[in-house]
Amino acid sequence: MNCSMLVRIARRGLQRISQPRSGDRRNGFTLMELLIVIAIILILMLMAIPTIGSLTKKGNETSAINSVQTITKAQIQYQSTYPANGFACTLPALAGDPAAGPPSPTSAQILQGDLPSGFKSGYTFTLTCNDKVTINGTDRSNGYTITAVPQTIGKSGDRGFCSDQFGVIKYDPAGGTNCTQNLQ
């Protein structure tokens, strides 16, 4: 056999392969097969959606706990920096823009990010003063309370969190500010 004969045999084989025979099935999926695959994917997605929602709530709650701890640390720093004032009474007092000038009791520049606004990761944060006294014409706060409650109970979080100048974080299982249970 010579080379030209081999080329002719190869061409005939390729022509037979490329021409579909009657009764041969074409390559690809049928409409029914595609619909079955789509139905299976939808069922798996419907099973995953509740899991994603609970993971989001857990993530928001973890962020709220960490934010309460951050505010507590900022309060300790504020008290040591401004001992005549005691603790800060508002979140904006713990924040501030460094470009606006040096830190002060009303703009301590300790908290950064979106936490001073009072809203973060589906939770609303509130800082209030307790046990205020006036010494030499300066108001001094000897205590504070931090509360973090879900913006939408059951959706952005299930529990509310509280802390005070002692640093113990407690929670309210109903999502409010009646924090009676210690966080473990």
C-alpha positions in Angstrom: 0.0 0.0 0.0 1.2 3.4 -0.8 0.6 6.7 0.9 -2.2 7.9 -1.4 -4.2 4.8 -0.9 -4.0 5.2 2.9 -5.3 8.8 2.5 -8.3 7.6 0.4 -9.2 5.0 3.0 -9.0 7.5 5.8 -11.2 10.0 3.9 -13.9 7.3 3.3 -13.8 6.5 7.1 -14.2 10.1 8.0 -17.1 10.5 5.6 -18.9 7.6 7.1 -18.4 8.9 10.7 -19.7 12.4 9.8 -22.8 11.2 8.1 -25.5 10.1 10.6 -27.1 6.8 9.9 -30.8 6.5 10.1 -31.9 5.5 13.6 -28.7 7.0 15.2 -29.3 9.4 18.0 -27.8 12.9 17.7 -25.3 14.1 20.3 -26.7 16.3 23.1 -29.5 16.2 25.7 -33.2 15.9 25.1 -35.6 18.5 26.5 -36.8 16.0 29.1 -33.2 15.4 30.4 -32.6 19.1 30.7 -35.9 19.6 32.6 -35.0 16.8 35.0 -31.5 18.3 35.7 -33.1 21.8 36.3 -35.7 20.3 38.7 -32.9 18.6 40.7 -30.9 21.9 40.9 -34.0 23.8 42.1 -34.7 21.2 44.8 -31.1 21.4 46.1 -31.3 25.3 46.1 -34.6 25.2 48.1 -32.9 22.9 50.6 -29.9 25.3 50.9 -31.8 28.6 51.3 -32.9 28.1 54.9 -29.3 27.1 55.8 -28.0 30.3 54.2 -30.4 32.4 56.2 -29.4 30.8 59.5 -25.7 31.2 58.6 -26.4 34.9 58.0 -28.1 35.3 61.3 -25.2 33.6 63.1 -22.7 35.8 61.3 -24.6 38.9 62.3 -24.8 37.8 65.9 -21.0 37.0 66.0 -20.4 40.5 64.5 -22.6 42.1 67.2 -20.8 40.3 70.0 -17.4 41.4 68.5 -18.7 45.0 68.2 -19.9 45.1 71.8 -16.4 43.9 72.8 -14.8 46.6 70.6 -17.0 49.3 72.2 -16.0 48.0 75.7 -12.3 48.2 74.8 -12.9 51.7 73.4 -14.6 52.8 76.6 -11.7 51.6 78.7 -9.3 53.5 76.5 -11.6 56.6 76.6 -11.7 56.5 80.4 -8.0 56.3 80.7 -7.4 59.1 78.2 -10.1 61.4 79.7 -10.3 60.5 83.4 -12.2 63.7 84.3 -15.0 62.6 81.9 -15.2 58.9 82.9 -16.9 57.0 80.1 -18.3 58.3 76.8 -22.0 58.7 76.6 -22.4 58.3 72.8 -20.9 56.3 70.1 -19.9 59.5 68.1 -17.9 60.7 71.1 -15.8 57.5 70.7 -15.3 58.2 67.0 -14.2 61.2 65.1 -12.3 62.2 62.0 -8.5 62.5 62.4 -8.5 65.2 59.7 -10.8 67.4 61.8 -8.1 68.0 64.4 -6.7 66.3 67.5 -8.8 63.9 69.6 -11.0 65.4 72.3 -13.6 64.2 74.8 -16.4 64.8 72.2 -14.4 63.3 69.3 -11.9 60.7 70.8 -11.0 59.1 67.4 -11.0 55.6 69.0 -13.8 53.8 67.1 -13.4 53.6 63.3 -15.6 52.3 60.5 -19.4 52.1 60.5 -19.8 51.2 64.2 -20.1 54.9 65.4 -23.2 55.3 63.2 -25.0 52.7 65.5 -25.8 50.3 62.6 -23.6 47.3 61.7 -24.3 43.9 60.2 -28.1 43.9 60.8 -27.8 45.2 64.4 -28.6 48.6 66.0 -26.1 49.7 68.8 -27.0 52.1 71.6 -24.6 53.5 74.2 -26.0 55.2 77.3 -24.4 56.7 80.4 -25.2 55.6 84.0 -24.3 57.1 87.3 -23.4 60.7 86.1 -21.9 63.1 88.6 -20.6 66.6 88.2 -17.1 67.3 89.6 -15.6 70.8 89.3 -18.1 71.7 86.6 -17.3 68.6 84.5 -19.9 65.8 84.0 -18.3 62.4 84.8 -20.0 59.2 83.8 -19.0 56.3 86.1 -20.9 53.7 84.2 -22.4 52.9 80.8 -24.6 50.4 79.0 -24.2 49.0 75.5 -27.1 47.4 73.7 -27.1 45.6 70.4 -30.5 44.5 69.0 -31.4 43.0 65.7 -32.8 45.4 63.2 -35.4 42.7 62.2 -35.8 40.0 64.9 -35.7 36.6 63.3 -34.2 37.9 60.0 -31.0 39.8 60.9 -30.6 38.1 64.3 -32.5 36.3 67.0 -30.8 37.6 70.2 -30.1 41.0 71.7 -26.8 41.7 73.5 -25.8 44.0 76.3 -22.8 44.9 78.3 -21.7 47.5 80.8 -18.6 48.9 82.5 -17.8 45.5 84.0 -17.4 44.0 80.5 -19.7 41.0 80.9 -21.7 40.4 77.8 -25.3 39.1 78.4 -28.0 38.3 75.9 -31.8 38.5 75.6 -33.1 35.4 73.7 -36.1 37.4 72.6 -33.9 39.9 70.7 -34.6 42.8 73.0 -32.6 44.7 75.7 -33.7 42.5 78.7 -30.3 40.8 78.8 -30.3 38.3 81.7 -28.4 35.3 80.4 -24.6 35.3 80.4 -23.0 34.7 77.0 -20.9 31.6 77.1 
